[in-house]
Amino acid sequence: MFLPKVYHRFSLLYPSCAASSLRSFSSELSSVSSIPASGILRFARKKPFKPMTSRGASASSRLSRLAPFASAAENGAGDPNGSTAPSSRPEEDEELSSGGGYHLPPKEIRDIVDAPPLPVLSFSPHRDKILFLKRRALPPLSELARPEEKLAGVRIDGNSNTRSRMSFYTGIGIHELMDDGKLGPEREVHGFPDGAKINFVSWSRDGQHLSFTVRVDEEDGSSSKLRVWVADVESGKARPLFESPNIYLNAIFDSFVWVNASTLLVCIIPISRGSPPKKPLVPSGPKIQSNEQQNVVQVRTYQDLLKDEYDEDLFDYYATSQLALVSLDGTMKLIGPPAVYTSIDPSPDEKYVLVTSIHRPYSYIVPCGRFPKKAEVWTIDGKFVSEICDLPLAEDIPIAFNSVRRGKRSINWRPDKPSTLYWVETQDGGDAKVEVAPRDIVYMQSAEAVNGEQPEVLHRLDLRYGGISWCDDSLALVYESWYKTRRTRTWVISPDQKDVIPRILFDRSSEDVYSDPGSPMMRRTAAGTYVIAKIKKQSDGTYILLNGSGATPEGNVPFLDLFDINTGSKERIWESDKEKYYETVVALMSDHTDGELYIDQLKILTSKESKTENTQYFLMTWPDKKAFQITNFPHPYPQLALLQKEMIKYQRKDGVQLTATLYLPPGYSPSKDGPLPCLFWSYPGEFKSKDAAGQVRGSPNEFAGIGPTSALLWLARGFAILSGPTIPIIGEGDEEANDRYVEQLVASAEAAVEEVIQRGVRLFMYLLDIVLLLHVSPPYLLLLLQVAYPNKIAVGGHSYGAFMTANLLAHAPHLFCCGIARSGAYNRTLTPFGFQNEDRTLWEATNTYVEMSPFMSANKIRKPILLIHGEEDNNSGTLTMQLFCLGCP
C-alpha cells in the first residue's frame, strides 16, 4: 500500500522584468500607514518586516494522509511530482536580460521550493517492511518542453511511449519495521543505471519481490522507453525482468500486474511494431462531420481530440499493446492478439483475467474514454472464456450530472470470492433527467457461467450507483447518491443470503459533513484484495471500524468508531487530540493474517501533526493504545517552523457563516512590527443549503503544507495570509445556485474584506485559487505588483478562481484595485453545454450564462487585470481561446 503526497509540479520562475516590479512593490508596502484597530490585530506596514532567512535545505513538503493508499501501478510514480529539479541555478537574485528569459524567485522562497521532497511510503503485504520512494524537487523546463502527441484526449511522449510529463522516483530504500515501531537500517535497491527514472513500483503478493520500471535520459535529451525490472527485497538486488533488452513497456493505459507471487502480466510494445505512420502531405479529402441520424449530441469543449485518419492511425500505433505473461525466471508467453488494452485485472484465485480494450470506430468529438469498449474474460494463459460486453461509441451521454454510459459499467471482480464478477446497468438510458425506478441494477455472475446461467440481480437502486464495499457472504455495503439533491445512501446487503432483506444504513446529505459517520476500514486478503474488516469482541455481534474526519463547528476531530452493523450502536475507540494536534487514522496494520480480527489485537497506522510540527507516522496497538513513532521527518521549511495560525469565523449579510485561516510570519509581533500586508485567496463552491455552506471544514491544528505554487510561500517574505475564505454559491430547493452567482460572490468577498478590516488588517489582498499552476505557464503575477498600491486590494485566481477574479473586478470595483486571472474562462457562451457544476445548456439558462460571463461586463472593468493562460491548456472548461475573450476597454 502506498502513502502518496500531493505536490504540484511547477518551477517557480517568472520573467526577468518582474524583479524590479517586486522591489517596487515591497517599497510601496513599507510605506503603508496604519489603520485604527479594534485591539485584536493591527496590520498595515509602518516599517519593513524582516523576511525569514534560510536555515539550510530540508524536505519541501509534508506527506499527505490520503487513505486508502494509492497503487503505484495505477498512478505511475504514485506521486504527481516526483520530477527532477533544474540542473543548475544562479545562487543570487540577479536579473537576467530584460529582453526575455526567466528570473528566479527570491532566495527565501527558493529555499522552500527547491528543497528535496519527503519520500513516499509503501508498506509490504505483511506490514513488516516499508519502502521509502525517493524523489527530486521540480522538473527542468527542458523536460516540460519535450514534444508530445495529442491524441484522443491523451498526451503522449512518443519517445518513451508513456503519458507525457510523467513524474518519477529516483531511488528505493527498504526498511524493516520492528515490533516497537522503530525502523531498521535502510537497504538500497541497486543494480539499475545511475540517473534512472523509476515508476510503477509494486510489491509481489508474498512481499518478497518488487517490480518497477526504469527509463533513462538519452544523449539527445529525450527519455528512453520503459523497461520492467524486479528486485529481491532481502538483498535489494535489481535486474531486468525480460532477458531481451528490446522488450519495452507500453504505459499509455495499463502497465503490468502481479498474477501470483512469481508471475506478472505485462503490457508490452508489440515486438514487430515498426516506425510511426507518416502524415500524408496531401489530405485524402475534406473533414466532414454530419448528424444524419439526428442524434442529440451535447459535449463539453474537449481538447486534444482526433482530427483525421492519420491521427487515428497514430493513436493505434502508440496505444496498441501485446500482453505477455512473464515469470521471474524470465520465461515469457505472449497471450491474446495486439489491441488497445486499457485495463488487465486478474481474478483473486489467479485463474482468470478481466481484459478491457477499446476499438474502432473512433470519434472526433469525444476522448478515448467514450470509444467503443469491450470487456472479456480469459483464462490466465490467454484462452477466451466469455465476452462481458461490447459497448458502442458513446458520443451522446447527456450533460446532466449523474448521467452515465448505457450498458454494463463498473465491471470488477468480487474481492471476497475466487472468480465472481459484478457490474451495474442503468435503467434510465443513462439520462439523469429521465424519471424511473429503479435507476440502476447491480448484477453478479461467475466467471464461467454453466448451463446457460444468467446474471444474478444483487441490488436495485433508485439513485445513481456509487460503488460497493465487500466483506463476505453475509455483508456488503452498497452506495448510491444523487447530485441535484446531494442525497447519499448506504445500504447493508447480504450478497449470498437471499432471505435477508437489504436495509438502509445511512441516509444523509453529502454536504452535511457534521453527520458523516465515516468509512469502513478495509483489510487485505491473502489474494491481495481488500474487504471490510470485521472485528470481534468478547460479546456477540458483528462490528466494523468506521474511520471519520469528525467535522465539528470547532474544526475536524478525526475518530475511529467500533460500529455494530446490526444494531447501529457505536463506541468511539479512538479520537484525535483536540487542543494542540491533528491526528488521523491512515490504515489498518493488523490485517496481514487470515482469520478473525479481535479488538484487543488491533493495530493501526496514524498520523500526527500540529500548526508548527510536520506530519509524523505512528503505530498504535490495542488494548493499551500505546503509540510507537515510526518516522522522524525533519521540518520541511525550518525558517517557517514558528509561523502563527488561527481559524477565524464571520458572517455574510444573508446570515451564512463563513470561515478562513489567518497565517502570520514567524516572530511577528503587532506591537513591535506594526501592520503587515496580507495575501488573501479562495475558490467558490456550490451548495444546496445555507446550513451546509456554513459548516466548518478542516482543522485549526493542521500543519501548513507549502508546495511550490502555494501563496503561503509569501510568509517567508513577511506577509500575512488569509487562506481559504469560504465563498459559497447556494441554490436551495428548486433554485439553481448560479442564478444568483454574482450576488453571492460579491457578498462573500465583501464579508471577508469587512472581517479583516475589522481585525485591523490594512491589506494588499490577493485572492488566488490554488488548484494547479500549469507546467507551461510560469507565474507572471509579479508583473502586476508595480501597480498595486499599498492601501488597495487585489484579487486573483486560477481556473474557476480566474473566472471569479474577472467577475469581482466587474461587479465589485469598490473592493479591488487590480486583478490577476490565470487560465480562466470568461465567456460562457463558448462552453454552451455546461461548465463547472452547471449542467443546463446555454439555451436552457441563457440569462445565467450571460450574467455570469465577465466578458459581457468587460466594459465595467476599469481596473488593471493581468490575464495569464497556458498555451497548451487541455482543460475542457478553460480552452485557450478564452484568453482572448476578455479585454479591458
C-alpha positions, -999 to 999 in steps of 0.1 A, spaced: 0 0 0 12 35 -8 12 68 10 11 94 -18 18 130 -15 0 159 -30 26 181 -46 25 204 -76 50 201 -105 58 236 -114 90 256 -113 86 290 -97 100 311 -124 89 344 -138 101 369 -164 132 389 -155 113 422 -158 93 412 -127 123 417 -104 121 455 -105 84 453 -100 88 431 -69 112 456 -54 89 485 -62 60 466 -46 80 459 -15 90 495 -13 53 506 -16 43 482 11 68 495 35 52 530 35 16 519 43 1 539 72 -17 521 100 -54 519 105 -71 523 139 -76 487 151 -102 471 173 -74 458 195 -73 422 181 -47 426 154 -32 455 135 -19 451 100 -6 479 80 31 482 74 49 511 92 83 496 87 96 467 67 91 433 84 123 414 82 119 384 59 128 349 70 162 336 61 171 300 51 184 276 78 195 250 53 179 227 28 153 202 40 123 184 26 100 206 7 65 195 17 47 172 41 32 138 32 -5 138 27 -27 115 48 -47 101 19 -64 67 25 -69 42 12 -34 41 -3 -30 48 -40 -15 20 -61 17 28 -78 6 6 -107 -24 29 -111 -7 63 -109 27 58 -123 51 70 -96 24 72 -71 31 109 -68 23 137 -93 56 155 -86 85 131 -84 103 151 -110 139 164 -114 150 199 -105 168 222 -129 203 211 -133 219 244 -124 207 277 -109 223 310 -100 228 314 -63 220 350 -62 189 370 -72 204 389 -101 183 398 -131 185 381 -164 183 401 -196 152 423 -197 148 412 -233 135 377 -223 142 346 -204 131 337 -168 140 350 -135 143 331 -102 122 339 -72 138 355 -40 162 332 -21 139 327 9 112 313 -15 138 293 -35 150 276 -3 115 262 3 107 253 -33 140 236 -42 143 216 -10 142 178 -17 106 165 -10 100 138 16 98 102 3 66 84 -4 60 54 19 48 20 8 41 -9 32 47 -45 24 17 -70 23 28 -84 56 33 -49 71 68 -58 82 87 -36 57 84 0 44 97 14 12 110 49 11 104 60 -25 127 90 -31 122 119 -53 137 151 -65 121 185 -64 110 200 -97 115 192 -134 136 214 -156 119 234 -184 136 212 -209 116 182 -197 83 201 -197 91 213 -233 96 178 -247 74 171 -278 42 153 -272 14 138 -293 -21 149 -285 -45 121 -294 -80 112 -283 -77 133 -252 -44 118 -242 -10 135 -243 18 110 -252 56 111 -250 64 93 -282 100 86 -273 91 67 -241 56 55 -252 41 68 -219 19 97 -209 39 129 -213 54 147 -183 51 116 -161 67 120 -127 92 95 -113 112 83 -83 150 85 -81 156 57 -56 141 30 -34 151 24 2 138 -7 22 134 -6 60 124 -33 84 95 -23 107 103 -36 141 77 -46 167 85 -15 188 77 7 158 114 15 151 128 13 116 158 -9 107 187 5 87 180 14 51 188 -11 24 190 5 -11 176 -12 -41 205 -13 -65 216 -26 -99 198 -2 -122 216 26 -142 226 58 -125 201 86 -130 173 61 -137 137 74 -135 116 48 -116 78 43 -120 50 19 -112 66 4 -80 46 -25 -67 50 -54 -42 46 -91 -52 18 -108 -34 41 -125 -9 62 -94 -3 94 -110 -14 99 -90 -46 94 -56 -61 85 -47 -96 90 -13 -112 100 4 -145 132 21 -154 139 47 -180 170 69 -186 177 101 -205 192 97 -239 220 118 -253 196 139 -273 177 149 -242 148 125 -249 137 98 -225 142 62 -232 114 36 -233 104 19 -201 119 -15 -192 104 -36 -164 127 -45 -135 123 -67 -105 142 -66 -72 147 -91 -44 135 -75 -12 160 -92 11 191 -83 -8 179 -52 -27 195 -65 -59 175 -55 -90 176 -68 -125 156 -66 -158 125 -88 -159 129 -96 -196 160 -113 -209 158 -94 -241 169 -57 -239 144 -49 -267 112 -55 -249 96 -24 -236 65 -15 -215 36 3 -231 23 26 -204 -3 46 -223 -31 29 -204 -24 -1 -181 12 -12 -173 16 -46 -155 1 -65 -126 13 -94 -104 -8 -125 -112 8 -145 -83 39 -144 -63 62 -152 -92 44 -141 -124 35 -108 -139 11 -99 -168 27 -70 -187 15 -47 -215 45 -45 -239 50 -27 -271 44 -52 -299 78 -67 -308 71 -64 -346 60 -27 -344 77 -6 -369 81 32 -373 52 56 -367 29 63 -396 38 93 -417 14 121 -421 2 124 -457 14 155 -475 -20 158 -491 -52 151 -472 -74 123 -485 -104 147 -486 -123 173 -466 -131 168 -430 -168 161 -427 -190 157 -396 -226 150 -401 -256 142 -379 -279 124 -404 -293 103 -377 -304 134 -359 -290 123 -326 -289 148 -297 -251 152 -290 -241 176 -263 -205 175 -252 -181 197 -233 -153 215 -252 -129 186 -250 -93 192 -261 -66 171 -279 -92 151 -299 -85 130 -330 -88 151 -362 -84 127 -391 -75 92 -402 -38 99 -397 -45 107 -360 -65 75 -357 -35 55 -371 -11 73 -348 -33 67 -318 -34 30 -326 4 29 -331 12 43 -296 -17 27 -277 -17 -8 -290 -2 -34 -266 7 -70 -266 0 -89 -234 29 -110 -221 28 -135 -192 63 -134 -176 78 -154 -148 106 -142 -125 129 -167 -142 125 -148 -175 101 -173 -191 77 -153 -214 44 -163 -232 25 -139 -254 -12 -141 -249 -41 -127 -269 -38 -105 -300 -23 -70 -300 -50 -45 -291 -56 -12 -273 -59 -27 -239 -70 -2 -212 -70 -25 -182 -59 -60 -171 -73 -74 -139 -65 -110 -127 -92 -127 -106 -84 -133 -69 -79 -170 -75 -54 -164 -102 -73 -184 -128 -88 -157 -150 -81 -122 -162 -106 -95 -170 -94 -77 -201 -108 -44 -212 -100 -28 -246 -112 0 -269 -116 -3 -306 -128 15 -338 -149 33 -349 -133 62 -331 -147 97 -326 -136 132 -334 -158 149 -308 -152 129 -276 -120 115 -260 -110 78 -259 -129 71 -227 -161 71 -248 -147 50 -276 -163 15 -282 -153 -6 -253 -150 -44 -250 -147 -64 -218 -138 -101 -219 -128 -129 -195 -98 -150 -205 -80 -178 -187 -48 -166 -172 -29 -182 -201 -49 -162 -227 -78 -186 -237 -110 -168 -244 -138 -176 -219 -166 -151 -224 -175 -116 -236 -190 -95 -209 -199 -66 -231 -190 -47 -263 -203 -12 -258 -208 11 -288 -193 46 -293 -208 69 -266 -210 104 -281 -244 112 -268 -241 108 -230 -264 136 -216 -246 165 -199 -268 164 -168 -250 154 -137 -254 117 -128 -258 108 -165 -238 77 -175 -230 55 -204 -256 29 -215 -248 -7 -210 -227 -26 -184 -202 -4 -164 -180 -6 -133 -172 -43 -141 -150 -58 -114 -141 -90 -95 -157 -96 -61 -127 -93 -38 -142 -118 -14 -148 -146 -40 -124 -166 -62 -138 -155 -95 -171 -138 -94 -178 -106 -115 -202 -78 -107 -213 -48 -126 -241 -22 -128 -265 -14 -156 -285 18 -160 -323 16 -163 -328 52 -174 -309 50 -207 -280 68 -189 -301 101 -188 -303 116 -153 -333 136 -164 -354 105 -170 -375 96 -140 -375 59 -134 -373 34 -106 -350 16 -102 -324 37 -118 -295 13 -116 -294 -25 -111 -263 -43 -98 -256 -78 -111 -231 -106 -104 -221 -137 -122 -194 -164 -120 -165 -161 -145 -175 -193 -162 -213 -195 -163 -226 -230 -167 -258 -244 -182 -269 -210 -195 -266 -194 -161 -280 -159 -162 -266 -129 -142 -280 -126 -107 -296 -94 -95 -277 -83 -65 -294 -50 -57 -317 -23 -72 -311 14 -66 -333 44 -71 -303 69 -71 -271 65 -91 -248 37 -81 -217 48 -63 -197 16 -55 -196 -14 -32 -175 -22 -1 -174 -60 1 -169 -81 32 -181 -117 29 -212 -138 21 -233 -120 47 -222 -84 44 -215 -57 18 -222 -20 17 -237 -5 -14 -236 32 -20 -259 54 -41 -262 92 -45 -279 120 -64 -261 152 -72 -291 175 -76 -304 168 -41 -270 160 -26 -286 129 -12 -264 99 -4 -275 65 9 -256 34 22 -273 0 20 -265 -31 40 -269 -63 19 -261 -100 24 -248 -109 -11 -253 -147 -7 -282 -148 17 -313 -142 -3 -336 -144 27 -321 -113 43 -338 -81 31 -315 -51 22 -318 -22 45 -307 14 46 -278 20 70 -272 58 64 -294 83 45 -280 118 46 -268 149 26 -234 146 12 -229 183 20 -236 178 57 -201 170 69 -212 171 105 -233 140 101 -207 120 82 -204 86 100 -171 77 84 -160 50 60 -153 13 68 -117 3 74 -105 -23 49 -83 -53 54 -60 -71 30 -68 -107 20 -43 -134 11 -52 -128 -26 -41 -92 -23 -77 -78 -25 -93 -56 2 -125 -63 21 -143 -47 51 -125 -56 83 -149 -74 107 -139 -70 143 -147 -94 171 -153 -86 208 -158 -110 237 -196 -105 234 -216 -115 204 -222 -91 175 -208 -81 141 -186 -50 143 -168 -29 117 -145 1 121 -157 34 108 -129 59 102 -142 95 100 -130 131 96 -151 142 126 -162 176 113 -174 199 141 -181 237 145 -146 239 160 -129 220 132 -122 184 123 -116 159 151 -110 126 133 -122 94 150 -124 57 149 -157 40 159 -164 4 167 -198 1 149 -224 -27 154 -237 -33 119 -269 -50 132 -280 -25 159 -263 7 147 -248 13 181 -212 26 182 -183 30 206 -156 56 200 -124 37 205 -100 65 193 -102 102 187 -77 128 177 -63 153 202 -84 185 201 -62 210 218 -29 210 200 -26 182 175 -44 170 144 -43 132 141 -58 108 116 -62 70 111 -43 61 80 -45 23 76 -52 -9 94 -19 -27 102 -32 -59 118 -47 -72 86 -19 -93 71 -31 -127 86 -62 -146 77 -88 -153 102 -108 -131 126 -96 -98 139 -101 -92 177 -103 -57 191 -75 -64 217 -52 -73 188 -59 -42 168 -30 -23 152 -34 9 132 -12 34 115 -19 70 125 -5 104 115 1 133 139 8 170 133 2 205 147 3 240 135 41 241 137 51 203 137 51 185 104 34 151 99 49 120 115 35 85 115 28 62 145 20 26 151 -8 22 177 -16 -11 193 -45 -23 214 -56 -29 242 -33 -3 258 -34 21 228 3 26 230 17 46 201 52 40 186 66 67 164 78 53 130 91 84 112 111 113 123 110 136 92 127 169 96 107 201 93 103 208 56 109 245 60 125 253 93 126 290 86 87 289 89 86 265 118 71 291 142 45 305 119 13 316 136 -21 302 125 -57 310 135 -91 299 122 -114 328 120 -152 329 116 -175 356 103 -209 361 86 -223 371 53 -251 396 52 -276 369 44 -266 351 76 -244 324 60 -215 315 83 -181 318 67 -146 308 78 -110 314 69 -75 307 82 -52 335 91 -14 329 89 13 353 103 50 351 98 72 336 125 83 361 151 57 386 141 46 410 169 19 436 162 34 460 188 69 458 175 65 452 138 33 471 131 7 462 105 15 437 77 4 433 41 -20 404 37 -24 379 8 -60 366 5 -71 337 -17 -101 314 -22 -123 294 -46 -161 294 -50 -181 263 -42 -217 253 -48 -242 242 -21 -278 233 -17 -283 247 18 -271 276 39 -265 253 69 -242 230 49 -224 260 33 -217 274 68 -202 242 82 -165 243 92 -142 221 72 -106 215 81 -88 218 114 -70 248 131 -43 223 142 -33 210 107 3 216 96 6 242 69 17 223 38 35 246 14 40 235 -22 59 253 -48 28 271 -61 13 280 -27 6 316 -17 19 305 18 54 309 3 49 347 10 51 340 47 88 338 40 86 374 27 69 388 58 33 387 45 2 378 65 -21 354 46 -58 349 48 -62 314 35 -94 297 21 -121 322 30 -153 304 20 -173 317 -10 -204 295 -11 -228 299 -40 -261 285 -27 -292 273 -45 -318 260 -20 -348 238 -31 -355 242 -68 -333 273 -71 -302 269 -92 -271 283 -74 -257 301 -104 -289 321 -109 -276 343 -81 -239 337 -86 -227 373 -89 -248 385 -59 -234 358 -36 -199 361 -50 -198 398 -42 -215 393 -8 -189 367 3 -160 390 -8 -175 419 10 -178 399 42 -142 387 40 -129 422 34 -150 436 62 -138 410 86 -101 415 81 -106 453 82 -124 450 115 -95 430 127 -72 459 119 -58 445 87 -46 472 63 -41 449 34 -29 441 0 -53 412 -8 -46 386 -33 -75 361 -40 -58 331 -55 -72 297 -62 -45 270 -55 -59 242 -78 -28 239 -100 -4 260 -119 1 248 -155 35 234 -161 40 255 -192 29 287 -175 54 305 -151 37 328 -126 39 362 -143 18 376 -115 46 396 -100 45 418 -131 14 434 -118 27 443 -84 41 476 -97 6 490 -99 -7 475 -66 -9 505 -42 -5 495 -5 -39 507 6 -58 488 -21 -70 452 -26 -60 430 -54 -80 399 -65 -67 369 -84 -72 332 -90 -67 302 -112 -93 284 -134 -127 290 -118 -108 314 -95 -98 334 -125 -134 335 -136 -142 348 -101 -115 374 -104 -128 389 -136 -164 389 -122 -153 407 -90 -134 434 -109 -165 440 -130 -191 438 -102 -172 449 -71 -149 477 -82 -152 492 -47 -133 463 -32 -104 458 -56 -78 478 -74 -65 452 -98 -66 415 -106 -47 385 -118 -66 359 -138 -47 327 -147 -61 300 -170 -97 310 -167 -129 311 -188 -146 344 -193 -173 339 -219 -197 311 -210 -213 311 -244 -181 293 -255 -189 264 -232 -226 261 -242 -231 226 -228 -223 233 -192 -193 243 -171 -181 236 -135 -213 224 -117 -237 240 -142 -254 212 -162 -280 234 -180 -273 244 -216 -268 279 -228 -303 277 -244 -319 265 -212 -303 292 -190 -294 320 -214 -296 348 -188 -275 329 -163 -248 322 -189 -247 359 -200 -248 374 -165 -221 351 -152 -198 358 -181 -174 387 -172 -169 391 -209 -204 405 -211 -194 431 -184 -159 438 -197 -169 474 -203 -173 478 -165 -138 466 -158 -118 498 -152 -91 483 -130 -59 466 -144 -62 429 -149 -34 406 -159 -46 376 -180 -23 345 -180 -31 313 -198 -12 281 -206 -7 279 -243 -13 242 -242 -42 242 -217 -62 210 -222 -89 217 -196 -123 213 -213 -136 242 -194 -108 267 -200 -97 263 -236 -70 287 -246 -92 308 -268 -109 321 -236 -78 342 -231 -88 364 -260 -124 368 -248 -117 394 -221 -103 428 -227 -103 460 -207 -116 490 -226 
